[in-house]
Amino acid sequence: MKPLLLVIVSALMFGAGWGIFPHVLVMNAGDCKSETTLIYDEPTRVVVSHAHWFSQYGVQEHFYLAHLKILSDSGQAETVLVNRNVGTRYAATDSGFDVVTNRAFRVAGPETSDPYWGRYIDPLAEKGFHAQIYLFRVPGGRLMTGYRNFPIAGCMASH
Amino acid sequence: MTALFCPESGMLSNGTLQIMLTDQIKRGLIFFCQNEGVLVTRQEFTRVCWESRGLVVTDATVRQTVYRLRRLFREVALQENVLETRGKTGYFLAPGHICLQAAVSVQPQSTALAEECDRITPPETPRWALWRLLAVCVLCGVIAAVAGACLRSRDFITPLKYRHAVTQHDRHFYLASTVPDNAPDVLARVERWLTWDDVRLSDSRYVYINGVLESYVSALVCDSPVALASSRCHTLTILGDNHW
């Protein structure tokens, strides 16, 4: 009877540890800041997006600040600042997180629907963004996020 | 047949039955155990168990104490003649029938008796058994939970491993294990864009190429090795391959 009880308790706790791990990861994520540079090398111009993501409460609340610059081949340059307050929710899957942007408030800058600038704004900053996000660990222990086999962004500093 | 007696608690036990002795009976049994195998006089018994404590008792009380002891021996399946009354001389406790649990230092009469004493252990009270089971369950549960979390972390987080590709113009380039070796154009592209974007060399000495897919490149650019906790890094993503 006692061995059976121990086996049952161990199996239940193993499942609990397995299931709770992603949530513990998020709870301990804390606040972080990440810097990203995206270069869109288009046929007639180059668009550069220098962005900062300030994330709080793990992966649930973010502030997006981006400086977009369009440099056409003719030498013309245009810049714009984009600010967003973004809320996301997540659900753990077998190998990552299912992330949805459920709230995006425009603080400054063009809308994501803007035909000229909109497509250069980080898609995570748009309400309705939905993707499977994977986690990667770089040497030293810090984590990066991205798509399958493609790390894209990382929390490289706390703020 | 032997019984186990704990002088501290006053518990007399035969392994299955436990009887708590009264103080008077307990003192009497302690005295007899200290003198087992030796004929003790009634006077000595009375002096040690009562008069030394300032009590004056009658012979009837002494006899009643011995009678109660014999009755208790019967209850724990000891023979009554374990404690004999030797006429008017005194009392004799046959050696080897009572095992003492600590406190009173009475040496067992033989190794066989000592082994038998060891075998007779008082049954664990239900409360202690429950606490011990709970502690074992908690320990097993914690170990199992940690094992489950560790196994999940292996599937959940992909470790990135890098290999050094080249060092050029004071920049160290590394390739992730998923990036093929034959990607020299990628390194040149990344370096050109870093220069074009006026990224300071001090902020981009270490470049880690994380992903390459046709014209798409993803890299981590750091001022020092990424393994260092103090290194400052930012990600660089290049989409398109039109200008270079």
Boltz contact constraints between the chains, C-beta under 6 A:
constraints:
  - contact:
      token1: [A, 6]
      token2: [B, 140]
      max_distance: 6.0
  - contact:
      token1: [A, 9]
      token2: [B, 137]
      max_distance: 6.0
  - contact:
      token1: [A, 9]
      token2: [B, 140]
      max_distance: 6.0
  - contact:
      token1: [A, 9]
      token2: [B, 141]
      max_distance: 6.0
  - contact:
      token1: [A, 10]
      token2: [B, 140]
      max_distance: 6.0
  - contact:
      token1: [A, 10]
      token2: [B, 144]
      max_distance: 6.0
  - contact:
      token1: [A, 13]
      token2: [B, 141]
      max_distance: 6.0
  - contact:
      token1: [A, 13]
      token2: [B, 144]
      max_distance: 6.0
  - contact:
      token1: [A, 13]
      token2: [B, 145]
      max_distance: 6.0
  - contact:
      token1: [A, 14]
      token2: [B, 144]
      max_distance: 6.0
  - contact:
      token1: [A, 14]
      token2: [B, 148]
      max_distance: 6.0
  - contact:
      token1: [A, 16]
      token2: [B, 145]
      max_distance: 6.0
  - contact:
      token1: [A, 17]
      token2: [B, 145]
      max_distance: 6.0
  - contact:
      token1: [A, 17]
      token2: [B, 148]
      max_distance: 6.0
  - contact:
      token1: [A, 17]
      token2: [B, 149]
      max_distance: 6.0
  - contact:
      token1: [A, 18]
      token2: [B, 148]
      max_distance: 6.0
  - contact:
      token1: [A, 18]
      token2: [B, 152]
      max_distance: 6.0
  - contact:
      token1: [A, 21]
      token2: [B, 149]
      max_distance: 6.0
  - contact:
      token1: [A, 21]
      token2: [B, 152]
      max_distance: 6.0
  - contact:
      token1: [A, 21]
      token2: [B, 153]
      max_distance: 6.0
  - contact:
      token1: [A, 35]
      token2: [B, 234]
      max_distance: 6.0
  - contact:
      token1: [A, 36]
      token2: [B, 235]
      max_distance: 6.0
  - contact:
      token1: [A, 37]
      token2: [B, 236]
      max_distance: 6.0
  - contact:
      token1: [A, 38]
      token2: [B, 237]
      max_distance: 6.0
  - contact:
      token1: [A, 39]
      token2: [B, 193]
      max_distance: 6.0
  - contact:
      token1: [A, 39]
      token2: [B, 238]
      max_distance: 6.0
  - contact:
      token1: [A, 40]
      token2: [B, 239]
      max_distance: 6.0
  - contact:
      token1: [A, 40]
      token2: [B, 240]
      max_distance: 6.0
  - contact:
      token1: [A, 41]
      token2: [B, 240]
      max_distance: 6.0
  - contact:
      token1: [A, 41]
      token2: [B, 242]
      max_distance: 6.0
  - contact:
      token1: [A, 41]
      token2: [B, 243]
      max_distance: 6.0
  - contact:
      token1: [A, 42]
      token2: [B, 240]
      max_distance: 6.0
  - contact:
      token1: [A, 43]
      token2: [B, 242]
      max_distance: 6.0
  - contact:
      token1: [A, 95]
      token2: [B, 155]
      max_distance: 6.0
  - contact:
      token1: [A, 135]
      token2: [B, 157]
      max_distance: 6.0
  - contact:
      token1: [A, 136]
      token2: [B, 158]
      max_distance: 6.0
  - contact:
      token1: [A, 136]
      token2: [B, 160]
      max_distance: 6.0
  - contact:
      token1: [A, 137]
      token2: [B, 157]
      max_distance: 6.0
  - contact:
      token1: [A, 137]
      token2: [B, 159]
      max_distance: 6.0
  - contact:
      token1: [A, 138]
      token2: [B, 160]
      max_distance: 6.0
  - contact:
      token1: [A, 138]
      token2: [B, 226]
      max_distance: 6.0
  - contact:
      token1: [A, 139]
      token2: [B, 226]
      max_distance: 6.0
  - contact:
      token1: [A, 139]
      token2: [B, 227]
      max_distance: 6.0
  - contact:
      token1: [A, 140]
      token2: [B, 226]
      max_distance: 6.0
  - contact:
      token1: [A, 140]
      token2: [B, 227]
      max_distance: 6.0
  - contact:
      token1: [A, 149]
      token2: [B, 178]
      max_distance: 6.0
  - contact:
      token1: [A, 150]
      token2: [B, 211]
      max_distance: 6.0
  - contact:
      token1: [A, 150]
      token2: [B, 218]
      max_distance: 6.0
  - contact:
      token1: [A, 151]
      token2: [B, 210]
      max_distance: 6.0
  - contact:
      token1: [A, 152]
      token2: [B, 218]
      max_distance: 6.0
  - contact:
      token1: [A, 153]
      token2: [B, 235]
      max_distance: 6.0
  - contact:
      token1: [A, 156]
      token2: [B, 233]
      max_distance: 6.0
